[in-house]
């Protein structure tokens, strides 16, 4: 069954009930009885219509609506339209529903007149006349800046006049085209203006276009000549005068109706189509928008976009017709947000035009260098080319005011001359994150939202956008049939045309438009409109392709082909015919394209591409390669990447390349998008990457001083035993060329950067962080020579000694032991840290920082110190919102079911020194579905599945109906605005009790993967969803709130603990986990009381044969016999195998926005699945 949206009721959204039974009559002596409606206060469905017979023979009814989806006015309007439909059908039962007007006259006037726009066109003119007027008025003003070189308006006019005369001599003139094949430069601006002065229209040809596409465009437009850099040679133009051309110089006088340009866009037949736009369209676009922008000589613009993209038309003439400066942006700079930000500041740009995708990259650069961003002089940032996601502007608004600059969203299409609508945005709009608001139409256009019968749709209803008025292009060059299909007669204004955009939108209640998406299969990626049919047609030309389908997945173009063509070769073949933005990111071979029962392509059945199949085996050899390989995998959505894998072969594109550049900068490496295009593998890119230096994000010294104890630190103190060796250890493989001096120097950098490594535990458990420099690294590093003896025994001996050297009261929180195996053999590095200073996540920060320091790079910034976090936790513990959780936690702890231990746990006897353990693993074929498929089918998480199996196993093992479990969490919750602990080292762990009840189930059925498996998952998942705030509040109320701690302390703590540590990747090469050690190893003083009767620590290890789930069961030896623990572990694995084998899935009540029981959900889902299976 297809996935169902959680934004609305999953089975159906609208219910119609007709109550035609006679009303019940009740008579009571002495009382008058009447039936009155009862309001429940909740809506069962999104909308519910209830009709009943009225006393007069008609119908009466009510509309019940979900208040979080509809307001009262909208619900009333829907009811009134329903009534109009019923009246129309009653009056004429034969009427077609599409012919019934659902709008009343007032609504029709609203959407067709008041909101649609008036369509009054400004006086027509030519671009040439307006430019020459401007050049005469300000001849010495700078018109164009190209790589620092400036060209005045007078110089630009003279150069364009000379080239225009040459073009006239070559036959250029009105209704003729001149092809331009030029790189971004001032010469390009000269050439565009010269073509217009000659009376012709320019045909932009991007130099990067494939030869076949260029040949088709040339053959279709038949330009009189093509201007190349050689055409602009001074010797060829020196004979021509630079005076303005007159009507006598041209073949015929210039007219506003003459074509100004023809731009080719994607076409569904496999060939692009040329859109012809006259002068008057460009002029009226700028004049109609003057009141909004007030462009003038004080403005500086950028020519950022390819001149084959019509956004460039707005950039060119918005600057040059108003006396502004136009800065030509080199292609490489346009693809490097950091360099582009520098250009914007250096050139004092005031008007910036961007596709949203490009701007998101610029926002990242602005965030990385806020000092530079603060120097921007922008007045406007104008968006166009693709749908804007307002929610992604919040980061920008956090550093820039609403009016500095004003962000403007302008929806538009090539066929309607760049822009159609306008809306000025603000921080409130961004925060709402609702849809892509495109505002109101430009004054000389009319925008309609219509249904398939070309009838206006009501406000709030999605329809197709149509545009009428002065901005419409002539049509498609040499394509009269297609022009007639897309430029249709306007039914509301006789004699007018309107353009069918293929875009979906709706009117909001305030009269502004919202863009919804595409109505047809045309797609838009990064400002380029793409017809998948054109890509399909090109792929189908390949001799080894029998059929092809192209779709967009996660902002990537994906091709599915039938045949035996090599995917990489097919992408290369497509690149010979298509521009790079139309080349599929991946090619997926299929035996046959999936079809619906109606014989149409079943797009929902097309499988997601597996980019990981292209991953090679060779891992990183250097830390820089390791960092880049990790970043490759992150941005490409892969588990791992080999150093020889091509970025674009794995699904990368130009936007993802920008993300890679941004993340690399955060990781301390400087690369540019050009580097990614030129050096496409990790291995090659590592050779050009440079280390960067970042500024600290929090004020220096903020983390120094007394640190309040966090809940988990209180938990450790309350255990009541010695904690000196309470630690975590990690063993790494290190390169042979490591030296003690280098290691000591790098460690000093890390010690000075991460506060908790300089912590000291004073009397009364007073935790204090000392300033940088207070701890010397030289005393924390030991070198041990590796001889011919038993390496593992040596490591075990040194590990125990390193733990013994820890001394939190003296401020010794870390020890490093370097096992030196000589100049030709990789050594080992043992890192032992006191648990007060680190947790599992901390190692993922410390070790990369240590390696970076060894390579001379400064560690990345720490946005929030542990001290700040601890203080904020103390404040949060006293909040009313946390105090409201008290009843939940007390009820969770009350009357906990016991574990079948031999005796109660005794803190004085049952210590870590008495603990025993067993470790067992599940094979990859069972682990894989447990990590991915099963959680996905039940719309849950890995922990839901693991704990469901544990609850069932404990129930079967103990005979109790439930189990109380202490769950450990990473604790780095995103609950405090403005705090970011993603780079903070410290002990953040949370421990919270959860009561799990697997309910009644058949053990044998569960083990076999039967219906009981689903029942247990659904129950336990809902029990976990009932835990408030991921358990953070329990520790706050138990340890930090004096008014609540006693009530929770009165209950016994859980006897069973569970901790899923996530995935521990099995690395290769230097600075990866060494094979002699497992994952992070815990260390405790033998006299420290064991906090639980039984603990389960689970980790997924990524091994060569696939991921394996490994579980270590630990318990004080006097409480359980080993065979009893192994029995429970076997039950758990059996339950997990059953859950992995169960092929079904389901929603649960927490997935829905309506209140339904699990039984109701299951019943409705079964009915709907039955209906789908019959289709």
N, C-alpha and C positions, 0 to 999 in steps of 0.2 A: 504494500500500500504506500502511496506517496506520503511524504512528511506533511504534518499538519501544523499550521501556524499557531503559536502560543499567544498571539496578539488578540485573538478573538475565540469565540466558542469553536471547538475543533470539529464538531460534527455538522452542525448547521447553525446559521446565525439568526434566521427569521422563522417565527412560528405563527401559523394562522389557525385559530380555533373557532369553530362555528357551534355555538351552544343553541341547538334547536329543540332541546327537550322542554316540555312544559315546566314552569317553575314550581318548586315544591310549595305546598300550602300548609301552614301550621296555625291551628286555632287553639287558643287557651282561654278558658273562662275568665272573664274579668280583665283580660289584657289585649291590647292591640299589638299585632305582630306584623312586622315589615322586614323585607330583605334589604340589607344595606351592603354596599361593597366594602370589602376589607382590604386595606393596603398593607402588603407584607413588608414594604420597605426595601425589598431586594428584587432585582430582575433576574429571572431564570435564564433568559437569552438576550442577545443583543437587541432584538425587537420582537414584540409579540402583539399580534392583532387578535383581538377577541370580539367576535360578532355574535349577535343574538337577535331573535325575532323581537320586533317592537310591537307595542299594543296596537298601533295604527296599521299594522300589516307590513311596515317597512323593516329596515335593519337599523340597529343601534350598535355601537361598538366603542372599544377603548384601545388605546395604543400604550403599551408598557415598554419602556426603553431603559437601557443601561446608562446611567447618568455619567459614567466616566467615558462613554463613547459619543453620546448625543446630548445637546442641550434641549431645553423645553421647546424653543422656537423651531429647531430642526425637526424634532419629533412631531410637532403640530403640523409643520409643512408637509411632512411625509404622509401623515394621516389625511390631510386635505387633498393631496394628489391622488391618493388611493381612492378617495371618495369621488374625485372627478373621473377617474378611470371607470369606476363602477357605474356612475351615472351615464357615461358615454356608451358603455356596453349595453346597459339596459335600454337606452334610446335606440340603439342600432346594433343588434347582436351580430351582424355580419361585418362590422367595421374591423379593419386591421389594427392591431394594437399599436403598430408603429405610426399610425395616422392620428392617434388620439393625442391632443396637446395636453401635456401634464402640467404646464405652467399656466398660471392665471395671467391676465393682461399686464398686471403690475410687475410680475416677475419677468415676463417676456421683455418688457420695456427696459427692465434693469439690466439683463444680460446681453441684450442686442443693441442697446443704445448708450445708456449711461456708463456701463462698465466697459463695453466693447471699444469705445472711442469714437471720435468724430470723423477722422480721416481727412482733415483739411491740410492740403499740401502747401508748403511755402513757395514763393516765386521761383520758378526753375532757373538754373544757370549751369554753366559748364565748370568743371574743375579748373580748366586752363584759365578762364577769365578771372576767377577768384584768386588763383595763385598769382597771376601777373599783377593784379591789383595790389596784393599783399607785398610782392617783391618791389613794386614801385614805391610803396609807402615806407618800407623799412629795408632798403637795399643792403645796408651794412650789418644788419642783425645776423647772427649765426643761424643757419638753417639746418645743417647736418654736421654731426660729429662722428668721425670714423677712425677708431684707434688713435684718438688724440688729435687728428687733423681736422680742422674746421673749414666749412664751406659756407659762405654767406648766401643770403637770398639772391643777391645780384649775381654772384658766381654760379649758383645753381641754375638761375634763369638763363644765363648766357650759355652754359654748357649744354643745357637741355635744348635750347634753340638751335645750336649748331648740329646736335645729333638729330633733331627733328627734321632739319633741312636735308640731312643725308637720308633719312628714312623716306621722306617725300620723293627724293630722287630715285629711291629703290621701289617706288610704287605704293607706299603706305598712304592710307587715307580712310575716310569714313566707311564703316561696314567692312573693314578689312582688319586682319589681325597681324600683330608682330609678336613673334615668340621671343621671350627673354630667357636666356640660360646663363645666369650670372650668380656669382657668390654674393653673400651679404656684404654690402659695401656702400659707400657714397655713390659709386658708379651705378649701382642698382637703382638708387633713387633718381639719379639723372636719367636713366634709361626709361623708367616708368613715366616720368614727366614728359620726356621727349616723345614717346609714343602717343600720349594724349595730345600734345601740341600738334603732332602731325595729323591729328584727326582720327587715328586708328585706335584699336583696343589692344591691350597687351594680354598675352597668353603666358602666364608664369610657368616655367619648367624648372622644377627643383633639380639641381645638378646631381642629386643622389637618386633620382628616379631611375628605375630599370630601363634599358634601351627599348624594350618592346612597348612599354607604356608610353614612352616619349614618342616612339614612331607612330603609335595609334593617335595620339593627340595631334601630332603634326599632320597626319593624313586627314583627320576629321576637321580640324580648324583651317587647314591650308593657309598658314601665314605667308605673307609676301616675302618675309625673310626672318632669320633668327639672329638676334643680337647676342654675341658672345664677348668675352673680354677682348678678343682681337678686333672686334668691330669698333671698339672705343679707342683704338690706337690714335694718338694725336695726329699722326701724319695723315690719316684717312679723313680727319674732320677739320684739319687746319684751313681748308679752302672755304669753309662755310662761315657766314657772318653770325654773330651772336644776337642780332636784333630779334625782337618778337616777330612771330609770323603774323601775316595778315590774311584776310580772306582771299586776296589775290594769290598769295603763296600756296594756298591749299587747293585741292581739287574742288571742294565745295565748302561753304562756310560751316563752322562748327555749330552743332546743335546739342541742347541738353538731352535729346533723345538718341544721340549716337552712342554706340556701345563704348564703355570705358575699359572693360576687361571681360575675359571669359576664364572662369576657374572650373577645373574638372573635379568632380566629386565621384565617389564610388557608385557603381551601377550594378543592378541585380543581374544583368545579362552576361556579366563577365567583362564588360567594357565600361570605362568611366564615361560620365556624361558632362558636357560643358554647359555651365550656367552663364548666360549672357546678361550683363548688368550695365545699364546706361549711366551717363554722367548725372542726370537729374536725380537718380536714386541716391548717389553718394552725397550730393549737395543737400538734398532734403533731410537725409539722416543727420547731418551735422547741425543744420539750422533748426530742426525740430527739437533737438536735445540741448540747444544752447542755454535755455533757462535753468537746466539742472546743473550744468558744469561751469559755465562762464569761462570757457577756454580763452587764452589770450597769449600775448607775447611773453609773458612771464613764465610760461609753462615749459617744462622740459619733458619730452616723451622718449620712450624707447621703441626702436624697431626690433622687437623681441622675437616675433613669429616669422615663420617662413612666408615669403610673399605668395606662395601657392595656397596659403590658408587665408581666408578672407578677413580674419581679424587684423591682418596687416593693412588692409584698406583703411580701417578706422585709425590705426596708428599713424600711417603716412599723412593722411589729410587732416586728421585732428590736430596734428602739429603744424603742418605747412600752410593750411588755409587760415590759421589764426596767429601766425607769426612766431610760433614756438620753436624750440630746439628739438631736433630729432637725433637721438643717439643710436647709432647702429650697434647692435649687440652681437659680438662674434658667436658663432654656433657653440663653440666649446664653453663659453661663459654662460650661454643660455641653458646649458645642461649641468652647470655647477652652481647650486644655490648660494654657496659661500662666496664665490667670485662675483656672482650677479649682485649680491647684497652690497659688496664693496663698490661695484660700479654705480649702483643706485645712490649711494652716499657720495661718492666722488663727483658724480655728474650733477648732483642735486636734482634728481628726477622728481617731478611733481605729479605726473600722470602715468600710472602703470596699468597695463592691460595684461591679464593673465588667465589662462585656463585654471580651474581650481586645482588640478593635479600639480601644475607648476608652482602655484602659490603655496600648496602644502609643503613642498620642499623648501621654499623661501622662509616659511614660518619656522621650520626646523633650524635653518641657518641663523635666523634672528634669535631663536632661543639659545643657540650655542654661543652667540656673541651679542648679548643684549646691549653692551656698550656701543657697538657699531650700529645696531638697530635703532638705538635712541637718537642717532644723528640723522635719521632719514628725514627728508623734506617733502614727503609725498602729501598731495592734497586728495587724490583719489586713487583707489585700486579698483579697476573695473573687470569683473569676471565675465567670461563668455566661453562658448565652445563646448561645454559639457555641464552636466548637472552638478550644482554646488551642494555640499553637505554642510549646512550651517553649524552643526555641532562641532565641526573640526576647526572652527574659527575661534573657539574659546581660548586656546593657547595664545593666539595673537592678541586678543583683547585683554589678556592678563597683563600685557606690557604696553599696549597702545590705547589711547582714548578713542571713543566712537568717531570723533571728527578729526582725528590726526593719524592717518587719513580716514576719509569716508570710504567704506567698502560698498561697492555697488554691484548688484547682480543684474546682468543683461542677457536674457535669453534671445537667441537668434539663430538664423539659418542662412546659408549661402543664397538660397532662392528668394530671401526677403531682405537682402542687403545687410548683412552683418548682424544687426540688432533688431529686435522686435519689441522688447519690453524693458522696464526699468524699475528697480526697487533699491532704495538706500537701506543698508543693513545697520544693525547696532548690536551691542552686547546682549541685549534681552533676546533678540531674534536668534542669536547663536546659542544662547543658553537653552532656548526652548527645543532646539534640534528637530523641529517638525518640518519634514518635507523640504523640497527645494523651492523656496519662494522666488518667483520671477516677477511679481509686481503687476504694474499696469502697462498697457501698450503705449508705444511712442505716439505722440499726439496725431500724427498724420496717418496712422494705421488703425485698423479695426481688427480685434482679436475675438474670435468666436470659439466656444466650446460646444461641439455638436455630437449627436449620436450618428449611427450608421445611416439613418434616413435624412441626415442633414437638418435635424430639428435641434433647437437649443436644449441643453440639459440643465436641470436645476442647480443652484449653488450647492457645492459639496459633492456633486455627482461627477464621476470621471467621464470625460469624453475626449474626442480628438480635437486638437487645436487647428484652427484654420485662420489664415491671416489675409486680410484684404487691405487695399489702400495703395499709397504712393510708393511703397518700398518693394513691390513685387518685381522680380526680374522679368525680362522678356520671355524667358522660357529656356528650353534646352536646345543647344545648337544642333541642327540637322536631325532633331528628334520630335517631329510634330505630334506623333501619336502619344509619346510619353508626356509632352507638354500639355496636351489636352487632358490626359489622365490626372495630372497633378495640379494643373492650374484650371480650376473648374469655375463654372458660372456661380455667382453669389446669389442665393435665393432671396436675400433680404434687400438688395439694391440692384435693380435692373441695369444691365450693361456693365456691371462690375465683375472682375475676376477675384477669386480668392485661392490661396495656395493651401493645399492639403499637406500639412507638415509631417504626418505620420507619428507625431508626438502626442502623448496623453497628458491631460491636465484637468484641473477643476478650479472653479471659482471658490474662494473663501468667502465667509460671510461679510468681510469688510470690502469686497470688491477687488481684491488682489488675486492674481493667478498663482497656482502652485503647479510645478512640473512634476509629473508622476513617472513617466518613462516612455518607451517606444511602443507604438501600436502595431507596427509591422516587424519584420525580422531585421530591419536595418539597426545597426548598433552604433554606439559612439564610444570611442576610446581616446582619452587624452586630447579631446578637441577634434578628432577626425571622425567623420561619419563613414561607416564601412557597411557595404552590402555584403553579407556573407555569401550571397549568390555569386558575386564576382570572384571571391576567393575560391569557392567551390568549382566554378567554371575553369579557373586556371589549373587547379589540382587535377581536374578530370581530363585535362589535355595530356597528362603524363601517360605514357604508353602502358604503365603497369598499375594504373588506377582505374577501377571499374565504376566506382561510385564514391561520392564524397559528401560530407555534411560539415558545416562550420558553425560553432556556437561560441558564446562568451561565457567563461567560468572564472569567477574571482578576478575580474578585470584582465583576463588573458584570452586571446583568441585561440581556440582549440579546434583542430581539424580531425575528423574521423574518416578513414578511407577504407574502402574494400579493394583488395588487391595485394600484390607482393612487393610493392615499392618500399625501399628502405626509408624510414622516417626522416633520418638526417638528410639523405639525398633529396627527398621530396621537399623539405624546407628550403634547401639550396635552390631547387628548381623553382619554387614559388618566388624566391628572392630575385630570380632573373626576370620575372614578369611584374612583380608587385613592389610598391614602396615598403620600407621596413615595417611601418606600423600595420601593414596588412598581412605580413608573413606570420603564420600561426606560431605561437610559442611552443606548441607540442603537436605532434601527429600521432594519433592512436589508430593502429591497424585493427580492423574488425573482420570477422567472417562475412557479416552482412549487416546492413544498417537496420536497427530495430524499427518495427512498424506498429501502428495502432491497428485495431480491428477494422478500421476504415481504410487501411492501406496507406495512411500518412506517416511521415517520419515521427517516431516517438522520441522526442527530444529528452523527455524525462528519463528514458531508459539508457541514454548514452552514458557510458561509465566515465568516472573522473579519471583524468590522466595520471599515470604513475611516473612522476618525474624521477623518483628514486631508482627506477629500473636502469637509468643511464649512469648511476653513480659507480665509480671505479673503487678499487679496494685500497689503493695506496693512501696512507694517512699522512699527516703533517710531520715534517722532520724538525721544524723550528717552532718556537713559541709564536712568532709572527704568523707562520702558516696555520698554527693551531687556532689563533684568534680569528683569522680570516675564514678558515674552514667552518668554524662555529657560526660566524656571521652569515656566510653563504647559506648554511642550513637554515638559520633562523628566518631570513628574508624570503627564502624559496619554499619554506614550509616542509623541509626534509629532515629526516632524523640525522643524517650525516652526509658529508660531501668529501670526495677524494680530492687530493691536491691537483690532479690532472684533469678534473672535470670542467668543461666549459660552462661559464655562467649562463649563457643564453641557450645552450643545449639543454640545460636543466629547467628551462622555463622562465629565465630572467628576461626583463625588458628594461626600457630606459627609465621608467618610473621606479621599478624595483632597484635599479642601479643607484638611483639617488638615495633610496632608503639604505642601501648598503654603505654608501659614502657617509651618511649621517651616523649610522651605528658604529662604523669604523672610527669616526672622530671621537665618539663617546668612549670607545675602547682604547683610545690613545694612538690611533693610526690615522695619518692623513693620506687619503687618496682622492682622486677626482673622477667624475663620471667618464671623462675621456680615458683615464687609466683603465677603467673597467672595460670599455669598449676595445681598447688596444691590447690589454693584458687580461685575457678572459678567464684564466685559471687561477686557482689559489697560489700555485707555485710561481706563476709569472707575476701576479699582482704583488706578492710578498717582496719581490725584488725592487719594486718602485715605491712601496709604501714607506712613509716616514712617520716617526714618532711625533706626537703632539704633546703640548702641555696645557692642562686645563686649570682654571681658577677655582678655588673652593666655593661651594655653593652656600655654605653657612658661615656666619661671621667667625673669624679666627678666635679660638678660645672658648667658643660656646659649649664645647663638650668637656671642658676642664672644670673640676670641682667635685663637690659631693653629689652622688647619684642616688636617688631614691631606689630602694629595692623594688624589683618587679615581682609580680605574683610567683613566678617560677623560682625566684631566689628565696622568697619566703618559704616556699614548699621545701626547698633543700634545707633551709635552716631548721624547719620544723621536724625534719627526720631525726635530728638530735645526735648525729654521730660525727666522726671526723670527716672532713671534706678536702683535705689537702691534696689528695691525688684524684679527686673527682674531675675527670678529663675526657678529652677526645683525641685520638691519634690518627695520623694518615701517613702512609708510606708511598713515596714517589720514586720513579726511575729518573735519574738525572744524567746529564751529559758528562763524558769523561773529562772535558776541559774545565769543569767547575773548579773554582778555587775557594779557599777559606776566606780570603780577603774580599772577594767579590760577593760571596754569600753573606758575610757580615755586613758589608756596606748596603746591600739590598735590604737585609732585615732591618737595619737602622731606619731606612726610608719607610718601611712598612710600620715599624713601631711608632714613629713620629706621626704617621698619618692616621692610624686607627686607634681611637682613644682607649677602648677597653683592654688593649694589650698593655697599657700603662696604668691599669687600675690596681688599687691596693685595698684589701679588706681590713679595716681597723677594728678596734674593740667595739663590741656590741653590734657587730655586722654593719659597721659604717663603711660604705663603699665610696672610694674617692678616686677620681681620675687625675693623674698628675700631668703637668704640661709636657709638650714634646721635648725630648732631650733628657728627661728624667730617668729613662731606662736605657742602659747601654747594651747594644747588641752583642758586643764582644763576649760578655759573660753568659750569653744564652746559646752559643754555637759550639758544638763539640765535633771534632773530626776523629773518625775511627777508621783505621786501615782494615781492608778486607783481605784476609789471607786465603789459605786453602781449606780452612775449616768450614763448619756448617754455618752457612749464611743465615738461615732462619733462626738457628739457636742464638747467633750473635745479635740478631735484630731483637729477639725476645728479651735477651739480657739487657740490652741498651734501652729498650722501651721501658722496662721496669725501673731502670736507673733514672731515666728522664722524668718519669712520673714522680719519682721520689724527690727530684730536685724542684718540682713545682712548690711554690710557697705563696699563696695569695696574700697572707698577712705581711709578707716582705715585699709584695708587689712583683713576684716572679710568676707570670701568667703563661709563659711560653718557653719551650725548649726546642732546639733544632739539633739533630744528630746527622752528620754527613758521613755516610759509609763510602770511603774513597777506594775504588777498585783499581786505581791506576790510570795512566794516560790513554789507554786503549780500550777500556771497558766502561760501560755505563755503570754509574754508582747508584746509591740509594740515598734518599733524604727522608728522615723521620721527623715529622712535626707533631709535637705534643702540646696541647693548649688546655688550660683549665677551663672547665665548662662554664664558669662564671663569665668568661670572656668571649666564648664562641658558641655557635650552634652549627647544624649541618649546612645552612645557607652561607654562613660566614666563611667556610673554607672555599667556597666558589668565588669569594671576593678576595680573600687573602692570597691564595696561591697565584692567581693571575697577576695580582699586584706585585708579588714577590718576583715573579718571572719578568714582569715589565721593568721593575727596578734593576734587575740584573742586566737588562738590555739598555739601561740608561733612561728609560721613560718614567715620567712622574705618574703616580697613581691617579686615577680619575677622582673627581670631586665626591665628597660625602655630603649630600644635600641636607641630611638631618642627623644630628649626633644621637648616640644612645641616651645621653643625659636628658636631652630635650624630649625624647620618646618616653623615658621613664617618668619625667615630670608630668607629661600629658596623661599618662596612664593613671597617675595618682589623682589628677583632677577628674578624669572620666569616672573613677570609682565612686565619686560622690554625686554623680549626676542622677537626676530622677529617672532618666531613661534606663540606666543600669539597675537602679534599685527596683524598678518594676519587674526585673527578671527573677527576683528573689524567690517568689513562690514556685516558679518553674524548677529552679535548682533544688529547692528543699523537697519538692515532690519527687524529683528524679532520684534522690538519695534515700528516700523513705522505704523501709522494709525491703532492702536489697536481697534478691535471691542469693543463697550462699553457693560457693564452689565446693565440690566434694573432696576437700582436703582431709588429710589424716588428722589434723588438729588445727585450731585457730593459729593464725600467724602471730609470732611473738617478736616484737622489735628487738628485744635483748638477745634472742637466740638466732632468729632468722636474718642473718646479715648477708652482705654480698660475698663474704668469705665462704658461705655455705652453699652458694648457688651452683646449680648444674644447668647445662643447656644442651639442646640438640638443634641441628640445622638441617632442613629438608628443602628440596627444590621441585618445582613443577617444570615440565619440558616446554619448549617453545610453542608446540602446537596447541597446548592448553592455555599458555600465558597470553598469546596474541589475542584471542577473542575476549579474554577477561579484561585486557587493557583497552580495547577499542570497540569491537562489535557489540558486546553485551551492554556496556554502559550507554552506547549510542542508541541501541534499540529501546532501552528503557528511559532515555532522556535523562541519564544520571551521570555519576562520576565513578571512578575506579573504586573509591572507598565504599560506595554504596554496595557494590558487588562483593568486595572482600568481606565486609561486615555482615552482609546478609548470609553468606556462607558460614561465617563464624557463629552468628546467632543460632543458626540451625544446628551446627555441629555441637555447640555447647549444650543446647537443649537435648539433643539425642544422647550426649555423653553423660550429662548430669541428672537428667530427668526433671529439671526445673523448667518452668514455663517461660522464663526470661533470664537475662543476664545484664548485670551492671558493668560497664566498661569505662575505664579511663582512656580517653582519646587524646593523643598528642597532636598538636598542630604546629605549623611553622611560626604562627603568631604575628607575622608581618602583615597585619590586616590593613586594608586601605580605608580606615575609619576616621582619620583626622585630616581635614583639608589643609593643604600646604605642607604636610609632612611626607617625606619620601625616604624610606629606610631600605630601599633596594640595594644601596651600597654601604650600609652600616653594619659593622662587625659587632656582635654581641649575642647574648643568650635571650632570644625572643620567644622561646617555646611556650605554648599554652598547654595546659592539662585540664580537661573538663570531663565530668561524668556524663555518660549517655546510657539510657536504659533501652535495651533492644529486646524485642519479643517477636520471634519468628512466627508466632501464632500456630494454629493447627495445620499440620502438613503431614504428608506421607513420605517418610524417609526414603523408602525404596524408590518411590516415584521421583523424588527430588534428585537422587543419585543418577537416575536414568535420564534426567533432563526433561521430565514431564511437566504438567501444569503446576505442580507444587513449586517448581523452581521459580516460575514467574510470580506466584503468590508471595513467596518469601522475599524476593527482591522488592516488590511493590510495598510490602509492609515496612520493611526496614528502611527503605528509601524515605518514606514519609516520616518515620520516626527521626531520622537524621535531619530532615528538613525542618522539623519542629525545634531543633536546637537553635537558640537565638545567637546571632552574631558570631557563628563559627566557634562558639565556646569561649570567646574572649572575656565575656562578662563574669563567668564563674570565678576565675582567679581574682578579678577585681573585687568582687563581693566577699570572697572567702578570705582574702589576705589584706586588702587595702582599705576596706570600709569598716570602721569600728562598730557601726550600728548593725551590720549584717553578718559579720564574721562568726559570731557565737552561734547563731542559728544554724549555719552550715557546718560549723565544726562539730556540732552535737551529733551529726550522723557519721557512721563509719564510712571510710573511703572505699571505692571499688577495689575488689581483690584481683581483677583482671585488667591488664593494660594492653593497648594495641597502638602500634605506630607504623604507618606506611611511609617509608622514607623516599618514595618516588623511584626514579630511574637512576642507576649508577652506571654511567657509560664505561665500558671496558676500553680504555684508551690504548694507544700504541705509541711507542717511541718515548723520547724524553719528556719529562714533566707530566707523564700520565701515571695513574695508579700502578704500583708495582705488583707483580704476581704473588709475592710472598705474603701480602696482606689482603684481606677482604676489603669491604667498604670501610667507612669511618669506624674505628674501634673505640669502644667506651673503656674507661678506666675508673675504678672506685677503690676506696680504702676497704679492706676486708671487714673492718668493724662497723662500717656504715650500715644501718638497718635497711633491709630490702623494702621498698615502698609497696610492693604488690606480692601476692601469692603466686601469680603467673603473669609473665610478660611475653608478648609476641611482637617482634620487630621484623618488619617485612621490607624487602627491597627488590626492585626489578633490575637485574644485571643484563646489560646488552652484550651478548656474547656472539661469537662468529656464527653460530647456528640459529641465532634469533634471541629474543628476550626470554629470560627465565626468571620466574618468581621464586625468591629464596626467603624462607621464614626461619628465624631463630627463636626458639621457645626457651625461656629462662625461668627458674623457680628455685626457692630454697629447698635443699635436698630433703629436709625433714617433713615437707608438706605433701609431696607426691612421689610415688615410685615412677621411675623413668618410663616403664611400659604404659602407665596410665597417661602420661603426657604424650607419648608417641601415639597412643590410641586416639586422643583428641586431635592431634595433628593429622592423623590419617583421616578422621572424619571430616576435618576442614578441607583437606585436599579432595576428598570424594565429593563433597558439596560443591566445591569450585568446578570440578570436572562436570558435574551435572548442570551447573549454571552455564558453563561454556557450551555444552551440547544443546541447550534449549534454544530453539530457533526463533522463538517469538519475541515480542516486545510489547510495550504498552505505555500509555500515559498514566499518571497518578494525579490525585487532586491538586497537589502543589504546582503541577504544570499548567493548570487552567486558571482563567480569570473568573469563572463562574463556580459556584459551590455545588459540586456533585460528589456523591460518595464513590468509592472504588467500584462497587457493584454497578452503579448507574453508568459509570464510564465504560466498564467492560461490556455491559449490555448494549450500549449505543455503538461502541466500536465494532462489536460483532455484527450488528445489523448493517452498519455502513460497509464493512468489509465484504459482507454477503452481497450487497448491492454492487460493489465494484467488481466482484468476481463474476457477476452475471453480465457485465457490460461487454 
